[in-house]
Amino acid sequence: MKKFVLCAATAALALALVGCGQQGAEAPAVDNGLAQEQSDAVSGSGTEAVPGPVTFTDDAGNEVTVDNPQRVVACMGSFANAWELAGGTLVGVSDDALQAAGWTIQSPDVATVGDFTAVNLEAVMALDPDFVIMTSGTGGRGGDSSQADLRDALVGAGIPVAYFEVTTFDDYERLMRTFTDITGRADLYDQNVAKVAEAIDAIVGAAPAENPPTALVLTTFSGGTRVQNSGTQTGAMLADLGVNNLADENRSLLKDFSLEAVIEMDPDFIFVIPMGNDTEAAMRNLEEATAANPAWSSLSAVQNGRYITLDPTLYLAKPNAQWDAAYQGLFDNLYGQN
């Protein structure tokens, strides 16, 4: 696109649209205490470096240069939270940053730019951003949350845009290194990444090296159930903790969830993560499916109390500064009963 021009009427309409999405109330309360911990993590302390131009390569392979951006739009809730943890402020966010449990956005007067799976380009442009943070991932609702198709319009308008894909703690660590380089807040990298990494190393180091338990991770939603292998967020954490994920050996489960196959494998642990806006409907869907097969109750995980529902704010959304809490929760479930 040679030039992106918005006429006055379009701009006014877009401003009106995003104005309707202004943050008029607090994000939903988080019942596991994450909100206060995240607020403390955002504040930080220490000497701030004076930010200057920073050039980096994003996860889509694009070279991006930003210079002390002050009008930042984050098009995924976890990225919005991470940007604030790095000491930045926001003028626009995707809906999930304000609506989903787990995030507490501190920046005042933040406008929404639509669902992260369908970002409103005009709403983004109307905010006159000097940096836009987007996802190149494809694992969102419906299996595709990539926002790569918006890049040409943003770059054509002279707006720096960077794409990131975060699945593991290492990905988060890389993201935060970039963000704190931009904001000049090395102290917040130490607080929200380095200290978290130390805690994770201690948790992983305490996992037994022998007789690894077997497990399956199920993501359930109102329309069905999916199985996660070790390449997913929770699957990677379990692998770090020495767990043998049976989905790695039975890849057909990744395409077609089969109760019969799960019963035949009989894992030591079954972890369930509800997904979507209606957690009760998601869990009810799985419960109805399992109740239909009498053999389900004979599973070792069910009989031994190792059929465990996980908190989606830690195991579906990205836990960011709480990655160590996510590792600790899995460790406690796996080894705290021994």
C-alpha atoms as a printed R data frame, in Angstrom:
    type eleno elety resid chain resno       x       y      z
1   ATOM     1    CA   MET     A     1   0.000   0.000  0.000
2   ATOM     2    CA   LYS     A     2   1.646   3.238 -1.173
3   ATOM     3    CA   LYS     A     3  -0.197   5.426  1.291
4   ATOM     4    CA   PHE     A     4  -2.872   4.938  3.868
5   ATOM     5    CA   VAL     A     5  -5.188   7.918  4.099
6   ATOM     6    CA   LEU     A     6  -8.237   8.135  6.257
7   ATOM     7    CA   CYS     A     7 -10.742  10.808  5.408
8   ATOM     8    CA   ALA     A     8 -12.106  12.968  8.193
9   ATOM     9    CA   ALA     A     9 -15.418  11.164  8.258
10  ATOM    10    CA   THR     A    10 -13.799   7.726  8.519
11  ATOM    11    CA   ALA     A    11 -11.449   8.883 11.228
12  ATOM    12    CA   ALA     A    12 -14.311  10.360 13.199
13  ATOM    13    CA   LEU     A    13 -16.288   7.149 12.871
14  ATOM    14    CA   ALA     A    14 -13.327   5.056 13.972
15  ATOM    15    CA   LEU     A    15 -12.744   7.317 16.954
16  ATOM    16    CA   ALA     A    16 -16.376   6.965 17.907
17  ATOM    17    CA   LEU     A    17 -16.120   3.199 17.649
18  ATOM    18    CA   VAL     A    18 -13.053   2.912 19.790
19  ATOM    19    CA   GLY     A    19 -14.465   5.443 22.199
20  ATOM    20    CA   CYS     A    20 -17.273   3.000 22.896
21  ATOM    21    CA   GLY     A    21 -14.609   0.553 23.982
22  ATOM    22    CA   GLN     A    22 -12.934   2.890 26.468
23  ATOM    23    CA   GLN     A    23 -12.126   1.198 29.723
24  ATOM    24    CA   GLY     A    24 -15.051   2.248 31.848
25  ATOM    25    CA   ALA     A    25 -14.737  -0.424 34.526
26  ATOM    26    CA   GLU     A    26 -12.117  -2.570 36.109
27  ATOM    27    CA   ALA     A    27 -11.196  -5.872 34.498
28  ATOM    28    CA   PRO     A    28 -12.895  -8.898 36.075
29  ATOM    29    CA   ALA     A    29 -11.488  -9.806 39.447
30  ATOM    30    CA   VAL     A    30  -9.004 -12.658 39.512
31  ATOM    31    CA   ASP     A    31  -9.764 -15.140 42.251
32  ATOM    32    CA   ASN     A    32  -6.222 -16.474 42.536
33  ATOM    33    CA   GLY     A    33  -4.530 -13.233 43.581
34  ATOM    34    CA   LEU     A    34  -2.827 -12.584 40.240
35  ATOM    35    CA   ALA     A    35  -4.219  -9.051 39.870
36  ATOM    36    CA   GLN     A    36  -2.382  -7.615 42.869
37  ATOM    37    CA   GLU     A    37   0.813  -9.513 42.055
38  ATOM    38    CA   GLN     A    38   0.752  -8.229 38.487
39  ATOM    39    CA   SER     A    39   0.142  -4.664 39.709
40  ATOM    40    CA   ASP     A    40   3.182  -4.937 41.969
41  ATOM    41    CA   ALA     A    41   5.237  -6.410 39.134
42  ATOM    42    CA   VAL     A    42   4.354  -3.520 36.807
43  ATOM    43    CA   SER     A    43   5.473  -0.797 39.199
44  ATOM    44    CA   GLY     A    44   9.090  -1.958 39.538
45  ATOM    45    CA   SER     A    45  11.873   0.097 41.056
46  ATOM    46    CA   GLY     A    46  15.388   1.178 40.278
47  ATOM    47    CA   THR     A    47  17.152   3.510 37.898
48  ATOM    48    CA   GLU     A    48  15.553   3.977 34.488
49  ATOM    49    CA   ALA     A    49  17.817   4.262 31.452
50  ATOM    50    CA   VAL     A    50  16.964   6.895 28.851
51  ATOM    51    CA   PRO     A    51  15.343   4.983 25.951
52  ATOM    52    CA   GLY     A    52  16.605   5.541 22.436
53  ATOM    53    CA   PRO     A    53  16.103   3.920 19.022
54  ATOM    54    CA   VAL     A    54  16.064   0.113 19.186
55  ATOM    55    CA   THR     A    55  16.263  -2.173 16.162
56  ATOM    56    CA   PHE     A    56  15.349  -5.852 16.480
57  ATOM    57    CA   THR     A    57  14.079  -8.794 14.447
58  ATOM    58    CA   ASP     A    58  10.575  -9.917 15.362
59  ATOM    59    CA   ASP     A    59   9.325 -13.506 15.405
60  ATOM    60    CA   ALA     A    60   8.103 -13.192 11.816
61  ATOM    61    CA   GLY     A    61  11.619 -12.327 10.632
62  ATOM    62    CA   ASN     A    62  10.934  -8.617 10.092
63  ATOM    63    CA   GLU     A    63  13.482  -5.960 11.074
64  ATOM    64    CA   VAL     A    64  11.729  -3.361 13.233
65  ATOM    65    CA   THR     A    65  12.983  -0.035 14.614
66  ATOM    66    CA   VAL     A    66  11.182   1.892 17.351
67  ATOM    67    CA   ASP     A    67  12.234   5.032 19.203
68  ATOM    68    CA   ASN     A    68  10.807   5.452 22.711
69  ATOM    69    CA   PRO     A    69   7.181   4.775 21.667
70  ATOM    70    CA   GLN     A    70   4.480   6.443 23.762
71  ATOM    71    CA   ARG     A    71   1.308   5.500 21.866
72  ATOM    72    CA   VAL     A    72   1.442   1.717 21.827
73  ATOM    73    CA   VAL     A    73  -1.332  -0.656 20.749
74  ATOM    74    CA   ALA     A    74  -1.118  -4.315 21.840
75  ATOM    75    CA   CYS     A    75  -3.379  -6.672 19.916
76  ATOM    76    CA   MET     A    76  -3.313  -9.561 22.406
77  ATOM    77    CA   GLY     A    77  -3.996  -9.470 26.131
78  ATOM    78    CA   SER     A    78  -0.788 -11.225 27.158
79  ATOM    79    CA   PHE     A    79   1.280  -8.780 25.085
80  ATOM    80    CA   ALA     A    80  -0.527  -5.821 26.640
81  ATOM    81    CA   ASN     A    81   0.297  -7.124 30.106
82  ATOM    82    CA   ALA     A    82   3.916  -7.858 29.124
83  ATOM    83    CA   TRP     A    83   4.388  -4.352 27.689
84  ATOM    84    CA   GLU     A    84   3.250  -2.846 30.997
85  ATOM    85    CA   LEU     A    85   5.472  -5.258 32.932
86  ATOM    86    CA   ALA     A    86   8.327  -3.818 30.846
87  ATOM    87    CA   GLY     A    87   7.432  -0.302 31.990
88  ATOM    88    CA   GLY     A    88   5.456   0.798 28.927
89  ATOM    89    CA   THR     A    89   2.022   2.392 28.654
90  ATOM    90    CA   LEU     A    90  -0.780   1.667 26.195
91  ATOM    91    CA   VAL     A    91  -3.396   3.611 24.259
92  ATOM    92    CA   GLY     A    92  -5.105   0.580 22.704
93  ATOM    93    CA   VAL     A    93  -5.580  -3.131 23.402
94  ATOM    94    CA   SER     A    94  -7.545  -6.086 22.095
95  ATOM    95    CA   ASP     A    95 -10.763  -6.909 23.937
96  ATOM    96    CA   ASP     A    96  -9.298  -9.821 25.889
97  ATOM    97    CA   ALA     A    97  -6.860  -7.510 27.690
98  ATOM    98    CA   LEU     A    98  -9.824  -5.869 29.444
99  ATOM    99    CA   GLN     A    99 -12.320  -8.711 29.572
100 ATOM   100    CA   ALA     A   100 -10.395 -11.896 30.317
101 ATOM   101    CA   ALA     A   101  -9.573 -12.863 33.882
102 ATOM   102    CA   GLY     A   102  -5.882 -12.670 34.590
103 ATOM   103    CA   TRP     A   103  -5.022  -9.255 33.167
104 ATOM   104    CA   THR     A   104  -5.142  -5.947 35.001
105 ATOM   105    CA   ILE     A   105  -4.301  -3.135 32.589
106 ATOM   106    CA   GLN     A   106  -2.825  -0.130 34.395
107 ATOM   107    CA   SER     A   107  -2.704   2.402 31.531
108 ATOM   108    CA   PRO     A   108  -5.513   4.999 31.786
109 ATOM   109    CA   ASP     A   109  -8.122   5.649 29.082
110 ATOM   110    CA   VAL     A   110  -7.268   2.599 27.025
111 ATOM   111    CA   ALA     A   111  -9.385   2.022 23.907
112 ATOM   112    CA   THR     A   112 -10.249  -1.379 22.469
113 ATOM   113    CA   VAL     A   113  -9.418  -2.394 18.901
114 ATOM   114    CA   GLY     A   114 -11.575  -5.503 18.645
115 ATOM   115    CA   ASP     A   115 -11.142  -9.188 19.324
116 ATOM   116    CA   PHE     A   116  -7.599 -10.472 18.920
117 ATOM   117    CA   THR     A   117  -8.832 -12.849 16.207
118 ATOM   118    CA   ALA     A   118 -10.377  -9.960 14.211
119 ATOM   119    CA   VAL     A   119  -8.515  -6.736 14.981
120 ATOM   120    CA   ASN     A   120 -10.189  -3.576 13.641
121 ATOM   121    CA   LEU     A   121  -7.562  -1.838 11.505
122 ATOM   122    CA   GLU     A   122  -9.417   1.478 11.439
123 ATOM   123    CA   ALA     A   123  -9.657   1.456 15.233
124 ATOM   124    CA   VAL     A   124  -5.898   0.911 15.457
125 ATOM   125    CA   MET     A   125  -5.158   3.709 12.975
126 ATOM   126    CA   ALA     A   126  -7.484   6.133 14.738
127 ATOM   127    CA   LEU     A   127  -5.322   5.918 17.869
128 ATOM   128    CA   ASP     A   128  -2.330   7.350 15.962
129 ATOM   129    CA   PRO     A   129   0.037   4.670 17.317
130 ATOM   130    CA   ASP     A   130   3.821   4.858 17.178
131 ATOM   131    CA   PHE     A   131   4.214   1.114 17.802
132 ATOM   132    CA   VAL     A   132   1.810  -1.809 17.287
133 ATOM   133    CA   ILE     A   133   2.398  -5.216 18.884
134 ATOM   134    CA   MET     A   134   0.736  -8.148 17.131
135 ATOM   135    CA   THR     A   135   0.738 -11.931 17.164
136 ATOM   136    CA   SER     A   136   1.990 -14.217 14.434
137 ATOM   137    CA   GLY     A   137   0.649 -17.243 16.312
138 ATOM   138    CA   THR     A   138  -2.026 -19.524 14.922
139 ATOM   139    CA   GLY     A   139  -3.326 -21.159 18.062
140 ATOM   140    CA   GLY     A   140  -6.193 -18.908 19.045
141 ATOM   141    CA   ARG     A   141  -9.910 -19.483 18.944
142 ATOM   142    CA   GLY     A   142 -10.745 -21.386 15.812
143 ATOM   143    CA   GLY     A   143  -7.107 -22.337 15.426
144 ATOM   144    CA   ASP     A   144  -5.966 -19.042 13.858
145 ATOM   145    CA   SER     A   145  -5.196 -15.796 15.646
146 ATOM   146    CA   SER     A   146  -2.512 -14.549 13.256
147 ATOM   147    CA   GLN     A   147  -2.686 -10.828 12.497
148 ATOM   148    CA   ALA     A   148  -0.058 -10.909  9.746
149 ATOM   149    CA   ASP     A   149  -2.519  -9.726  7.089
150 ATOM   150    CA   LEU     A   150  -2.594  -6.245  8.689
151 ATOM   151    CA   ARG     A   151   1.133  -5.599  8.355
152 ATOM   152    CA   ASP     A   152   1.157  -4.013  4.892
153 ATOM   153    CA   ALA     A   153  -1.395  -1.373  5.862
154 ATOM   154    CA   LEU     A   154   0.449  -0.444  9.057
155 ATOM   155    CA   VAL     A   155   3.888  -0.330  7.485
156 ATOM   156    CA   GLY     A   156   2.454   1.627  4.548
157 ATOM   157    CA   ALA     A   157   1.214   4.228  7.006
158 ATOM   158    CA   GLY     A   158   4.684   4.490  8.546
159 ATOM   159    CA   ILE     A   159   3.717   2.719 11.780
160 ATOM   160    CA   PRO     A   160   6.264   0.276 13.260
161 ATOM   161    CA   VAL     A   161   4.647  -3.121 13.851
162 ATOM   162    CA   ALA     A   162   6.235  -6.203 15.404
163 ATOM   163    CA   TYR     A   163   4.945  -9.765 15.506
164 ATOM   164    CA   PHE     A   164   5.579 -12.192 18.346
165 ATOM   165    CA   GLU     A   165   4.635 -15.768 19.142
166 ATOM   166    CA   VAL     A   166   4.872 -16.858 22.773
167 ATOM   167    CA   THR     A   167   4.340 -20.491 23.775
168 ATOM   168    CA   THR     A   168   7.038 -21.266 26.342
169 ATOM   169    CA   PHE     A   169   8.821 -19.363 29.093
170 ATOM   170    CA   ASP     A   170  11.844 -19.030 26.794
171 ATOM   171    CA   ASP     A   171   9.586 -17.209 24.311
172 ATOM   172    CA   TYR     A   172   8.364 -14.888 27.068
173 ATOM   173    CA   GLU     A   173  11.961 -14.281 28.128
174 ATOM   174    CA   ARG     A   174  12.880 -13.245 24.569
175 ATOM   175    CA   LEU     A   175   9.798 -11.017 24.279
176 ATOM   176    CA   MET     A   176  10.572  -9.238 27.538
177 ATOM   177    CA   ARG     A   177  14.208  -8.711 26.589
178 ATOM   178    CA   THR     A   178  13.004  -6.858 23.502
179 ATOM   179    CA   PHE     A   179  10.366  -4.886 25.409
180 ATOM   180    CA   THR     A   180  12.704  -3.792 28.209
181 ATOM   181    CA   ASP     A   181  15.367  -2.849 25.669
182 ATOM   182    CA   ILE     A   182  12.782  -0.531 24.105
183 ATOM   183    CA   THR     A   183  11.631   0.960 27.417
184 ATOM   184    CA   GLY     A   184  15.113   1.099 28.935
185 ATOM   185    CA   ARG     A   185  13.933  -0.766 32.040
186 ATOM   186    CA   ALA     A   186  16.554  -3.418 32.685
187 ATOM   187    CA   ASP     A   187  15.408  -3.420 36.313
188 ATOM   188    CA   LEU     A   188  11.982  -4.702 35.267
189 ATOM   189    CA   TYR     A   189  13.593  -7.463 33.218
190 ATOM   190    CA   ASP     A   190  15.422  -8.587 36.359
191 ATOM   191    CA   GLN     A   191  12.231  -8.417 38.417
192 ATOM   192    CA   ASN     A   192   9.738  -9.957 36.002
193 ATOM   193    CA   VAL     A   193  11.960 -12.376 34.075
194 ATOM   194    CA   ALA     A   194  15.334 -13.146 35.657
195 ATOM   195    CA   LYS     A   195  13.920 -13.795 39.139
196 ATOM   196    CA   VAL     A   196  11.096 -15.852 37.651
197 ATOM   197    CA   ALA     A   197  13.653 -17.919 35.704
198 ATOM   198    CA   GLU     A   198  15.577 -18.619 38.914
199 ATOM   199    CA   ALA     A   199  12.413 -19.845 40.605
200 ATOM   200    CA   ILE     A   200  11.540 -22.069 37.638
201 ATOM   201    CA   ASP     A   201  15.031 -23.591 37.635
202 ATOM   202    CA   ALA     A   202  14.613 -24.495 41.300
203 ATOM   203    CA   ILE     A   203  11.208 -26.097 40.691
204 ATOM   204    CA   VAL     A   204  12.392 -28.093 37.684
205 ATOM   205    CA   GLY     A   205  15.526 -29.156 39.553
206 ATOM   206    CA   ALA     A   206  13.396 -30.661 42.311
207 ATOM   207    CA   ALA     A   207  11.494 -32.976 39.938
208 ATOM   208    CA   PRO     A   208  12.454 -36.663 40.349
209 ATOM   209    CA   ALA     A   209  14.677 -37.980 37.590
210 ATOM   210    CA   GLU     A   210  13.414 -41.572 37.743
211 ATOM   211    CA   ASN     A   211  10.060 -43.221 37.065
212 ATOM   212    CA   PRO     A   212   8.470 -40.326 35.140
213 ATOM   213    CA   PRO     A   213   4.682 -40.157 35.405
214 ATOM   214    CA   THR     A   214   2.514 -40.327 32.289
215 ATOM   215    CA   ALA     A   215  -0.064 -37.675 31.521
216 ATOM   216    CA   LEU     A   216  -2.514 -36.255 29.029
217 ATOM   217    CA   VAL     A   217  -3.526 -32.606 28.762
218 ATOM   218    CA   LEU     A   218  -7.027 -31.880 27.488
219 ATOM   219    CA   THR     A   219  -8.342 -28.487 26.430
220 ATOM   220    CA   THR     A   220 -12.127 -28.558 26.535
221 ATOM   221    CA   PHE     A   221 -14.593 -26.041 25.126
222 ATOM   222    CA   SER     A   222 -18.300 -25.972 24.377
223 ATOM   223    CA   GLY     A   223 -17.756 -27.546 20.960
224 ATOM   224    CA   GLY     A   224 -15.384 -30.361 21.834
225 ATOM   225    CA   THR     A   225 -12.063 -31.402 23.342
226 ATOM   226    CA   ARG     A   226  -8.474 -31.187 22.102
227 ATOM   227    CA   VAL     A   227  -5.344 -32.971 23.291
228 ATOM   228    CA   GLN     A   228  -2.065 -31.070 23.830
229 ATOM   229    CA   ASN     A   229   1.381 -32.479 23.149
230 ATOM   230    CA   SER     A   230   4.706 -31.243 24.530
231 ATOM   231    CA   GLY     A   231   4.856 -28.465 21.945
232 ATOM   232    CA   THR     A   232   2.111 -26.514 23.700
233 ATOM   233    CA   GLN     A   233   2.320 -24.145 26.656
234 ATOM   234    CA   THR     A   234   1.268 -26.591 29.375
235 ATOM   235    CA   GLY     A   235   2.765 -29.552 27.555
236 ATOM   236    CA   ALA     A   236   6.181 -27.885 27.503
237 ATOM   237    CA   MET     A   237   6.022 -27.205 31.246
238 ATOM   238    CA   LEU     A   238   5.117 -30.823 31.947
239 ATOM   239    CA   ALA     A   239   8.029 -31.978 29.790
240 ATOM   240    CA   ASP     A   240  10.375 -29.732 31.787
241 ATOM   241    CA   LEU     A   241   9.049 -31.433 34.933
242 ATOM   242    CA   GLY     A   242   9.917 -34.881 33.606
243 ATOM   243    CA   VAL     A   243   6.456 -35.985 32.515
244 ATOM   244    CA   ASN     A   244   5.901 -38.458 29.690
245 ATOM   245    CA   ASN     A   245   3.122 -36.885 27.606
246 ATOM   246    CA   LEU     A   246   1.307 -39.768 25.942
247 ATOM   247    CA   ALA     A   247   0.111 -37.504 23.121
248 ATOM   248    CA   ASP     A   248   3.704 -37.317 21.886
249 ATOM   249    CA   GLU     A   249   3.558 -41.046 21.166
250 ATOM   250    CA   ASN     A   250  -0.048 -41.104 19.920
251 ATOM   251    CA   ARG     A   251  -0.224 -38.196 17.505
252 ATOM   252    CA   SER     A   252  -3.577 -39.282 16.094
253 ATOM   253    CA   LEU     A   253  -5.116 -37.926 19.298
254 ATOM   254    CA   LEU     A   254  -4.111 -34.407 18.237
255 ATOM   255    CA   LYS     A   255  -6.538 -34.560 15.328
256 ATOM   256    CA   ASP     A   256  -9.311 -36.737 16.685
257 ATOM   257    CA   PHE     A   257  -9.977 -36.876 20.415
258 ATOM   258    CA   SER     A   258 -10.917 -40.420 21.374
259 ATOM   259    CA   LEU     A   259 -12.148 -41.477 24.797
260 ATOM   260    CA   GLU     A   260 -11.418 -45.066 23.881
261 ATOM   261    CA   ALA     A   261  -7.776 -44.223 23.136
262 ATOM   262    CA   VAL     A   262  -7.409 -42.358 26.441
263 ATOM   263    CA   ILE     A   263  -8.880 -45.318 28.323
264 ATOM   264    CA   GLU     A   264  -6.509 -47.697 26.568
265 ATOM   265    CA   MET     A   265  -3.441 -45.559 27.406
266 ATOM   266    CA   ASP     A   266  -4.581 -45.105 31.039
267 ATOM   267    CA   PRO     A   267  -2.339 -42.122 31.957
268 ATOM   268    CA   ASP     A   268  -1.265 -41.508 35.552
269 ATOM   269    CA   PHE     A   269  -2.545 -37.914 35.302
270 ATOM   270    CA   ILE     A   270  -5.207 -36.179 33.224
271 ATOM   271    CA   PHE     A   271  -5.072 -32.384 33.224
272 ATOM   272    CA   VAL     A   272  -8.079 -30.466 31.892
273 ATOM   273    CA   ILE     A   273  -8.032 -26.787 30.871
274 ATOM   274    CA   PRO     A   274 -11.426 -25.175 30.162
275 ATOM   275    CA   MET     A   275 -11.366 -22.749 27.219
276 ATOM   276    CA   GLY     A   276 -13.764 -20.043 26.093
277 ATOM   277    CA   ASN     A   277 -16.059 -17.537 27.745
278 ATOM   278    CA   ASP     A   278 -18.278 -20.184 29.329
279 ATOM   279    CA   THR     A   279 -16.117 -22.383 31.552
280 ATOM   280    CA   GLU     A   280 -19.117 -24.273 32.920
281 ATOM   281    CA   ALA     A   281 -20.305 -25.182 29.419
282 ATOM   282    CA   ALA     A   282 -16.805 -26.296 28.479
283 ATOM   283    CA   MET     A   283 -16.521 -28.604 31.476
284 ATOM   284    CA   ARG     A   284 -20.083 -29.869 31.048
285 ATOM   285    CA   ASN     A   285 -19.284 -30.887 27.472
286 ATOM   286    CA   LEU     A   286 -16.381 -33.070 28.605
287 ATOM   287    CA   GLU     A   287 -18.251 -34.474 31.603
288 ATOM   288    CA   GLU     A   288 -21.175 -35.523 29.414
289 ATOM   289    CA   ALA     A   289 -18.816 -37.210 26.976
290 ATOM   290    CA   THR     A   290 -16.915 -39.093 29.665
291 ATOM   291    CA   ALA     A   291 -20.037 -40.111 31.556
292 ATOM   292    CA   ALA     A   292 -21.278 -41.773 28.377
293 ATOM   293    CA   ASN     A   293 -18.467 -44.316 28.627
294 ATOM   294    CA   PRO     A   294 -18.626 -46.410 31.833
295 ATOM   295    CA   ALA     A   295 -14.960 -47.372 31.445
296 ATOM   296    CA   TRP     A   296 -13.924 -43.764 32.149
297 ATOM   297    CA   SER     A   297 -14.393 -44.253 35.871
298 ATOM   298    CA   SER     A   298 -11.931 -47.136 35.786
299 ATOM   299    CA   LEU     A   299  -9.033 -44.913 34.693
300 ATOM   300    CA   SER     A   300  -6.131 -44.760 37.152
301 ATOM   301    CA   ALA     A   301  -6.157 -40.947 37.063
302 ATOM   302    CA   VAL     A   302  -9.849 -40.824 37.943
303 ATOM   303    CA   GLN     A   303  -9.628 -43.424 40.708
304 ATOM   304    CA   ASN     A   304  -6.525 -41.859 42.284
305 ATOM   305    CA   GLY     A   305  -7.772 -38.269 42.285
306 ATOM   306    CA   ARG     A   306  -5.387 -37.264 39.512
307 ATOM   307    CA   TYR     A   307  -8.026 -35.978 37.098
308 ATOM   308    CA   ILE     A   308  -7.219 -32.324 37.630
309 ATOM   309    CA   THR     A   309  -8.770 -29.103 36.300
310 ATOM   310    CA   LEU     A   310  -6.195 -26.357 35.729
311 ATOM   311    CA   ASP     A   311  -6.691 -22.605 36.012
312 ATOM   312    CA   PRO     A   312  -6.884 -21.181 32.457
313 ATOM   313    CA   THR     A   313  -5.362 -17.862 33.620
314 ATOM   314    CA   LEU     A   314  -2.106 -19.748 34.192
315 ATOM   315    CA   TYR     A   315  -2.281 -22.591 31.669
316 ATOM   316    CA   LEU     A   316  -4.231 -21.209 28.698
317 ATOM   317    CA   ALA     A   317  -3.465 -17.494 28.807
318 ATOM   318    CA   LYS     A   318   0.217 -16.661 29.167
319 ATOM   319    CA   PRO     A   319   1.172 -16.309 32.859
320 ATOM   320    CA   ASN     A   320   3.943 -13.771 32.112
321 ATOM   321    CA   ALA     A   321   5.431 -12.719 35.477
322 ATOM   322    CA   GLN     A   322   3.641 -15.731 37.038
323 ATOM   323    CA   TRP     A   323   5.306 -18.470 34.986
324 ATOM   324    CA   ASP     A   324   6.937 -19.764 38.158
325 ATOM   325    CA   ALA     A   325   3.501 -20.085 39.790
326 ATOM   326    CA   ALA     A   326   2.330 -22.128 36.803
327 ATOM   327    CA   TYR     A   327   5.320 -24.473 37.120
328 ATOM   328    CA   GLN     A   328   4.811 -24.735 40.887
329 ATOM   329    CA   GLY     A   329   1.137 -25.642 40.463
330 ATOM   330    CA   LEU     A   330   1.988 -28.503 38.124
331 ATOM   331    CA   PHE     A   331   4.842 -29.683 40.361
332 ATOM   332    CA   ASP     A   332   2.520 -29.771 43.392
333 ATOM   333    CA   ASN     A   333  -0.069 -31.801 41.503
334 ATOM   334    CA   LEU     A   334   2.522 -34.206 40.130
335 ATOM   335    CA   TYR     A   335   4.801 -34.753 43.100
336 ATOM   336    CA   GLY     A   336   3.114 -33.193 46.108
337 ATOM   337    CA   GLN     A   337   1.008 -36.324 46.553
338 ATOM   338    CA   ASN     A   338   4.057 -38.627 46.764
